[in-house]
């Protein structure tokens, strides 16, 4: 298996769903929940010092390691 840095975020979310042995009928819902967790974690991790700026730089989730860290 490749390391988490070489995996795209959606692929990492799918691996997490598979690793947790989610039932087949609930996989799509679990993917949605994990995707929302990542988005919420990115929103909550914004630097409070830049909150007043008109366009603060968001955290970029560019690989599976970022997903693993945020979920």
Phi and psi restraints in degrees (range 20) as a CNS / XPLOR table:
assign (resid 1 and name C) (resid 2 and name N)
       (resid 2 and name CA) (resid 2 and name C) 1.0 -71.3 20.0 2
assign (resid 2 and name N) (resid 2 and name CA)
       (resid 2 and name C) (resid 3 and name N) 1.0 158.0 20.0 2
assign (resid 2 and name C) (resid 3 and name N)
       (resid 3 and name CA) (resid 3 and name C) 1.0 -73.7 20.0 2
assign (resid 3 and name N) (resid 3 and name CA)
       (resid 3 and name C) (resid 4 and name N) 1.0 167.2 20.0 2
assign (resid 3 and name C) (resid 4 and name N)
       (resid 4 and name CA) (resid 4 and name C) 1.0 -66.2 20.0 2
assign (resid 4 and name N) (resid 4 and name CA)
       (resid 4 and name C) (resid 5 and name N) 1.0 -23.4 20.0 2
assign (resid 4 and name C) (resid 5 and name N)
       (resid 5 and name CA) (resid 5 and name C) 1.0 -71.0 20.0 2
assign (resid 5 and name N) (resid 5 and name CA)
       (resid 5 and name C) (resid 6 and name N) 1.0 -30.4 20.0 2
assign (resid 5 and name C) (resid 6 and name N)
       (resid 6 and name CA) (resid 6 and name C) 1.0 -87.7 20.0 2
assign (resid 6 and name N) (resid 6 and name CA)
       (resid 6 and name C) (resid 7 and name N) 1.0 10.9 20.0 2
assign (resid 6 and name C) (resid 7 and name N)
       (resid 7 and name CA) (resid 7 and name C) 1.0 -113.3 20.0 2
assign (resid 7 and name N) (resid 7 and name CA)
       (resid 7 and name C) (resid 8 and name N) 1.0 138.3 20.0 2
assign (resid 7 and name C) (resid 8 and name N)
       (resid 8 and name CA) (resid 8 and name C) 1.0 -72.9 20.0 2
assign (resid 8 and name N) (resid 8 and name CA)
       (resid 8 and name C) (resid 9 and name N) 1.0 154.7 20.0 2
assign (resid 8 and name C) (resid 9 and name N)
       (resid 9 and name CA) (resid 9 and name C) 1.0 -54.9 20.0 2
assign (resid 9 and name N) (resid 9 and name CA)
       (resid 9 and name C) (resid 10 and name N) 1.0 -46.6 20.0 2
assign (resid 9 and name C) (resid 10 and name N)
       (resid 10 and name CA) (resid 10 and name C) 1.0 -62.2 20.0 2
assign (resid 10 and name N) (resid 10 and name CA)
       (resid 10 and name C) (resid 11 and name N) 1.0 -37.0 20.0 2
assign (resid 10 and name C) (resid 11 and name N)
       (resid 11 and name CA) (resid 11 and name C) 1.0 -66.1 20.0 2
assign (resid 11 and name N) (resid 11 and name CA)
       (resid 11 and name C) (resid 12 and name N) 1.0 -37.3 20.0 2
assign (resid 11 and name C) (resid 12 and name N)
       (resid 12 and name CA) (resid 12 and name C) 1.0 -67.1 20.0 2
assign (resid 12 and name N) (resid 12 and name CA)
       (resid 12 and name C) (resid 13 and name N) 1.0 -39.7 20.0 2
assign (resid 12 and name C) (resid 13 and name N)
       (resid 13 and name CA) (resid 13 and name C) 1.0 -62.4 20.0 2
assign (resid 13 and name N) (resid 13 and name CA)
       (resid 13 and name C) (resid 14 and name N) 1.0 -42.7 20.0 2
assign (resid 13 and name C) (resid 14 and name N)
       (resid 14 and name CA) (resid 14 and name C) 1.0 -62.9 20.0 2
assign (resid 14 and name N) (resid 14 and name CA)
       (resid 14 and name C) (resid 15 and name N) 1.0 -38.3 20.0 2
assign (resid 14 and name C) (resid 15 and name N)
       (resid 15 and name CA) (resid 15 and name C) 1.0 -65.1 20.0 2
assign (resid 15 and name N) (resid 15 and name CA)
       (resid 15 and name C) (resid 16 and name N) 1.0 -39.6 20.0 2
assign (resid 15 and name C) (resid 16 and name N)
       (resid 16 and name CA) (resid 16 and name C) 1.0 -63.5 20.0 2
assign (resid 16 and name N) (resid 16 and name CA)
       (resid 16 and name C) (resid 17 and name N) 1.0 -43.5 20.0 2
assign (resid 16 and name C) (resid 17 and name N)
       (resid 17 and name CA) (resid 17 and name C) 1.0 -60.0 20.0 2
assign (resid 17 and name N) (resid 17 and name CA)
       (resid 17 and name C) (resid 18 and name N) 1.0 -44.8 20.0 2
assign (resid 17 and name C) (resid 18 and name N)
       (resid 18 and name CA) (resid 18 and name C) 1.0 -66.6 20.0 2
assign (resid 18 and name N) (resid 18 and name CA)
       (resid 18 and name C) (resid 19 and name N) 1.0 -41.5 20.0 2
assign (resid 18 and name C) (resid 19 and name N)
       (resid 19 and name CA) (resid 19 and name C) 1.0 -62.1 20.0 2
assign (resid 19 and name N) (resid 19 and name CA)
       (resid 19 and name C) (resid 20 and name N) 1.0 -33.7 20.0 2
assign (resid 19 and name C) (resid 20 and name N)
       (resid 20 and name CA) (resid 20 and name C) 1.0 -83.4 20.0 2
assign (resid 20 and name N) (resid 20 and name CA)
       (resid 20 and name C) (resid 21 and name N) 1.0 5.1 20.0 2
assign (resid 20 and name C) (resid 21 and name N)
       (resid 21 and name CA) (resid 21 and name C) 1.0 53.2 20.0 2
assign (resid 21 and name N) (resid 21 and name CA)
       (resid 21 and name C) (resid 22 and name N) 1.0 48.6 20.0 2
assign (resid 21 and name C) (resid 22 and name N)
       (resid 22 and name CA) (resid 22 and name C) 1.0 -69.3 20.0 2
assign (resid 22 and name N) (resid 22 and name CA)
       (resid 22 and name C) (resid 23 and name N) 1.0 135.1 20.0 2
assign (resid 22 and name C) (resid 23 and name N)
       (resid 23 and name CA) (resid 23 and name C) 1.0 -59.2 20.0 2
assign (resid 23 and name N) (resid 23 and name CA)
       (resid 23 and name C) (resid 24 and name N) 1.0 150.4 20.0 2
assign (resid 23 and name C) (resid 24 and name N)
       (resid 24 and name CA) (resid 24 and name C) 1.0 -56.1 20.0 2
assign (resid 24 and name N) (resid 24 and name CA)
       (resid 24 and name C) (resid 25 and name N) 1.0 -38.6 20.0 2
assign (resid 24 and name C) (resid 25 and name N)
       (resid 25 and name CA) (resid 25 and name C) 1.0 -73.4 20.0 2
assign (resid 25 and name N) (resid 25 and name CA)
       (resid 25 and name C) (resid 26 and name N) 1.0 -15.2 20.0 2
assign (resid 25 and name C) (resid 26 and name N)
       (resid 26 and name CA) (resid 26 and name C) 1.0 -109.1 20.0 2
assign (resid 26 and name N) (resid 26 and name CA)
       (resid 26 and name C) (resid 27 and name N) 1.0 2.9 20.0 2
assign (resid 26 and name C) (resid 27 and name N)
       (resid 27 and name CA) (resid 27 and name C) 1.0 -62.6 20.0 2
assign (resid 27 and name N) (resid 27 and name CA)
       (resid 27 and name C) (resid 28 and name N) 1.0 -44.1 20.0 2
assign (resid 27 and name C) (resid 28 and name N)
       (resid 28 and name CA) (resid 28 and name C) 1.0 -63.2 20.0 2
assign (resid 28 and name N) (resid 28 and name CA)
       (resid 28 and name C) (resid 29 and name N) 1.0 -41.0 20.0 2
assign (resid 28 and name C) (resid 29 and name N)
       (resid 29 and name CA) (resid 29 and name C) 1.0 -65.2 20.0 2
assign (resid 29 and name N) (resid 29 and name CA)
       (resid 29 and name C) (resid 30 and name N) 1.0 -39.3 20.0 2
assign (resid 29 and name C) (resid 30 and name N)
       (resid 30 and name CA) (resid 30 and name C) 1.0 -66.0 20.0 2
assign (resid 30 and name N) (resid 30 and name CA)
       (resid 30 and name C) (resid 31 and name N) 1.0 -39.3 20.0 2
assign (resid 30 and name C) (resid 31 and name N)
       (resid 31 and name CA) (resid 31 and name C) 1.0 -61.4 20.0 2
assign (resid 31 and name N) (resid 31 and name CA)
       (resid 31 and name C) (resid 32 and name N) 1.0 -43.1 20.0 2
assign (resid 31 and name C) (resid 32 and name N)
       (resid 32 and name CA) (resid 32 and name C) 1.0 -63.1 20.0 2
assign (resid 32 and name N) (resid 32 and name CA)
       (resid 32 and name C) (resid 33 and name N) 1.0 -41.5 20.0 2
assign (resid 32 and name C) (resid 33 and name N)
       (resid 33 and name CA) (resid 33 and name C) 1.0 -64.6 20.0 2
assign (resid 33 and name N) (resid 33 and name CA)
       (resid 33 and name C) (resid 34 and name N) 1.0 -46.3 20.0 2
assign (resid 33 and name C) (resid 34 and name N)
       (resid 34 and name CA) (resid 34 and name C) 1.0 -66.3 20.0 2
assign (resid 34 and name N) (resid 34 and name CA)
       (resid 34 and name C) (resid 35 and name N) 1.0 -37.9 20.0 2
assign (resid 34 and name C) (resid 35 and name N)
       (resid 35 and name CA) (resid 35 and name C) 1.0 -62.8 20.0 2
assign (resid 35 and name N) (resid 35 and name CA)
       (resid 35 and name C) (resid 36 and name N) 1.0 -41.7 20.0 2
assign (resid 35 and name C) (resid 36 and name N)
       (resid 36 and name CA) (resid 36 and name C) 1.0 -66.6 20.0 2
assign (resid 36 and name N) (resid 36 and name CA)
       (resid 36 and name C) (resid 37 and name N) 1.0 -36.8 20.0 2
assign (resid 36 and name C) (resid 37 and name N)
       (resid 37 and name CA) (resid 37 and name C) 1.0 -61.7 20.0 2
assign (resid 37 and name N) (resid 37 and name CA)
       (resid 37 and name C) (resid 38 and name N) 1.0 -41.5 20.0 2
assign (resid 37 and name C) (resid 38 and name N)
       (resid 38 and name CA) (resid 38 and name C) 1.0 -64.4 20.0 2
assign (resid 38 and name N) (resid 38 and name CA)
       (resid 38 and name C) (resid 39 and name N) 1.0 -46.0 20.0 2
assign (resid 38 and name C) (resid 39 and name N)
       (resid 39 and name CA) (resid 39 and name C) 1.0 -62.2 20.0 2
assign (resid 39 and name N) (resid 39 and name CA)
       (resid 39 and name C) (resid 40 and name N) 1.0 -41.4 20.0 2
assign (resid 39 and name C) (resid 40 and name N)
       (resid 40 and name CA) (resid 40 and name C) 1.0 -65.7 20.0 2
assign (resid 40 and name N) (resid 40 and name CA)
       (resid 40 and name C) (resid 41 and name N) 1.0 -41.6 20.0 2
assign (resid 40 and name C) (resid 41 and name N)
       (resid 41 and name CA) (resid 41 and name C) 1.0 -63.3 20.0 2
assign (resid 41 and name N) (resid 41 and name CA)
       (resid 41 and name C) (resid 42 and name N) 1.0 -39.0 20.0 2
assign (resid 41 and name C) (resid 42 and name N)
       (resid 42 and name CA) (resid 42 and name C) 1.0 -64.7 20.0 2
assign (resid 42 and name N) (resid 42 and name CA)
       (resid 42 and name C) (resid 43 and name N) 1.0 -44.4 20.0 2
assign (resid 42 and name C) (resid 43 and name N)
       (resid 43 and name CA) (resid 43 and name C) 1.0 -63.5 20.0 2
assign (resid 43 and name N) (resid 43 and name CA)
       (resid 43 and name C) (resid 44 and name N) 1.0 -40.2 20.0 2
assign (resid 43 and name C) (resid 44 and name N)
       (resid 44 and name CA) (resid 44 and name C) 1.0 -76.5 20.0 2
assign (resid 44 and name N) (resid 44 and name CA)
       (resid 44 and name C) (resid 45 and name N) 1.0 -18.5 20.0 2
assign (resid 44 and name C) (resid 45 and name N)
       (resid 45 and name CA) (resid 45 and name C) 1.0 -92.9 20.0 2
assign (resid 45 and name N) (resid 45 and name CA)
       (resid 45 and name C) (resid 46 and name N) 1.0 8.1 20.0 2
assign (resid 45 and name C) (resid 46 and name N)
       (resid 46 and name CA) (resid 46 and name C) 1.0 -62.5 20.0 2
assign (resid 46 and name N) (resid 46 and name CA)
       (resid 46 and name C) (resid 47 and name N) 1.0 142.7 20.0 2
assign (resid 46 and name C) (resid 47 and name N)
       (resid 47 and name CA) (resid 47 and name C) 1.0 -67.8 20.0 2
assign (resid 47 and name N) (resid 47 and name CA)
       (resid 47 and name C) (resid 48 and name N) 1.0 120.9 20.0 2
assign (resid 47 and name C) (resid 48 and name N)
       (resid 48 and name CA) (resid 48 and name C) 1.0 -62.7 20.0 2
assign (resid 48 and name N) (resid 48 and name CA)
       (resid 48 and name C) (resid 49 and name N) 1.0 -24.0 20.0 2
assign (resid 48 and name C) (resid 49 and name N)
       (resid 49 and name CA) (resid 49 and name C) 1.0 -68.6 20.0 2
assign (resid 49 and name N) (resid 49 and name CA)
       (resid 49 and name C) (resid 50 and name N) 1.0 -25.9 20.0 2
assign (resid 49 and name C) (resid 50 and name N)
       (resid 50 and name CA) (resid 50 and name C) 1.0 -98.1 20.0 2
assign (resid 50 and name N) (resid 50 and name CA)
       (resid 50 and name C) (resid 51 and name N) 1.0 6.3 20.0 2
assign (resid 50 and name C) (resid 51 and name N)
       (resid 51 and name CA) (resid 51 and name C) 1.0 -63.7 20.0 2
assign (resid 51 and name N) (resid 51 and name CA)
       (resid 51 and name C) (resid 52 and name N) 1.0 -28.3 20.0 2
assign (resid 51 and name C) (resid 52 and name N)
       (resid 52 and name CA) (resid 52 and name C) 1.0 -83.8 20.0 2
assign (resid 52 and name N) (resid 52 and name CA)
       (resid 52 and name C) (resid 53 and name N) 1.0 -11.9 20.0 2
assign (resid 52 and name C) (resid 53 and name N)
       (resid 53 and name CA) (resid 53 and name C) 1.0 -70.2 20.0 2
assign (resid 53 and name N) (resid 53 and name CA)
       (resid 53 and name C) (resid 54 and name N) 1.0 147.6 20.0 2
assign (resid 53 and name C) (resid 54 and name N)
       (resid 54 and name CA) (resid 54 and name C) 1.0 -64.6 20.0 2
assign (resid 54 and name N) (resid 54 and name CA)
       (resid 54 and name C) (resid 55 and name N) 1.0 -32.5 20.0 2
assign (resid 54 and name C) (resid 55 and name N)
       (resid 55 and name CA) (resid 55 and name C) 1.0 -139.4 20.0 2
assign (resid 55 and name N) (resid 55 and name CA)
       (resid 55 and name C) (resid 56 and name N) 1.0 76.0 20.0 2
assign (resid 55 and name C) (resid 56 and name N)
       (resid 56 and name CA) (resid 56 and name C) 1.0 -66.0 20.0 2
assign (resid 56 and name N) (resid 56 and name CA)
       (resid 56 and name C) (resid 57 and name N) 1.0 148.0 20.0 2
assign (resid 56 and name C) (resid 57 and name N)
       (resid 57 and name CA) (resid 57 and name C) 1.0 -75.9 20.0 2
assign (resid 57 and name N) (resid 57 and name CA)
       (resid 57 and name C) (resid 58 and name N) 1.0 121.8 20.0 2
assign (resid 57 and name C) (resid 58 and name N)
       (resid 58 and name CA) (resid 58 and name C) 1.0 -77.1 20.0 2
assign (resid 58 and name N) (resid 58 and name CA)
       (resid 58 and name C) (resid 59 and name N) 1.0 158.3 20.0 2
assign (resid 58 and name C) (resid 59 and name N)
       (resid 59 and name CA) (resid 59 and name C) 1.0 -73.0 20.0 2
assign (resid 59 and name N) (resid 59 and name CA)
       (resid 59 and name C) (resid 60 and name N) 1.0 134.7 20.0 2
assign (resid 59 and name C) (resid 60 and name N)
       (resid 60 and name CA) (resid 60 and name C) 1.0 -98.2 20.0 2
assign (resid 60 and name N) (resid 60 and name CA)
       (resid 60 and name C) (resid 61 and name N) 1.0 124.1 20.0 2
assign (resid 60 and name C) (resid 61 and name N)
       (resid 61 and name CA) (resid 61 and name C) 1.0 -95.6 20.0 2
assign (resid 61 and name N) (resid 61 and name CA)
       (resid 61 and name C) (resid 62 and name N) 1.0 99.4 20.0 2
assign (resid 61 and name C) (resid 62 and name N)
       (resid 62 and name CA) (resid 62 and name C) 1.0 -111.1 20.0 2
assign (resid 62 and name N) (resid 62 and name CA)
       (resid 62 and name C) (resid 63 and name N) 1.0 -6.6 20.0 2
assign (resid 62 and name C) (resid 63 and name N)
       (resid 63 and name CA) (resid 63 and name C) 1.0 -153.3 20.0 2
assign (resid 63 and name N) (resid 63 and name CA)
       (resid 63 and name C) (resid 64 and name N) 1.0 173.6 20.0 2
assign (resid 63 and name C) (resid 64 and name N)
       (resid 64 and name CA) (resid 64 and name C) 1.0 -64.5 20.0 2
assign (resid 64 and name N) (resid 64 and name CA)
       (resid 64 and name C) (resid 65 and name N) 1.0 -29.0 20.0 2
assign (resid 64 and name C) (resid 65 and name N)
       (resid 65 and name CA) (resid 65 and name C) 1.0 -64.4 20.0 2
assign (resid 65 and name N) (resid 65 and name CA)
       (resid 65 and name C) (resid 66 and name N) 1.0 -38.0 20.0 2
assign (resid 65 and name C) (resid 66 and name N)
       (resid 66 and name CA) (resid 66 and name C) 1.0 -63.0 20.0 2
assign (resid 66 and name N) (resid 66 and name CA)
       (resid 66 and name C) (resid 67 and name N) 1.0 -41.7 20.0 2
assign (resid 66 and name C) (resid 67 and name N)
       (resid 67 and name CA) (resid 67 and name C) 1.0 -63.0 20.0 2
assign (resid 67 and name N) (resid 67 and name CA)
       (resid 67 and name C) (resid 68 and name N) 1.0 -46.5 20.0 2
assign (resid 67 and name C) (resid 68 and name N)
       (resid 68 and name CA) (resid 68 and name C) 1.0 -59.3 20.0 2
assign (resid 68 and name N) (resid 68 and name CA)
       (resid 68 and name C) (resid 69 and name N) 1.0 -40.1 20.0 2
assign (resid 68 and name C) (resid 69 and name N)
       (resid 69 and name CA) (resid 69 and name C) 1.0 -67.9 20.0 2
assign (resid 69 and name N) (resid 69 and name CA)
       (resid 69 and name C) (resid 70 and name N) 1.0 -39.7 20.0 2
assign (resid 69 and name C) (resid 70 and name N)
       (resid 70 and name CA) (resid 70 and name C) 1.0 -82.3 20.0 2
assign (resid 70 and name N) (resid 70 and name CA)
       (resid 70 and name C) (resid 71 and name N) 1.0 -27.8 20.0 2
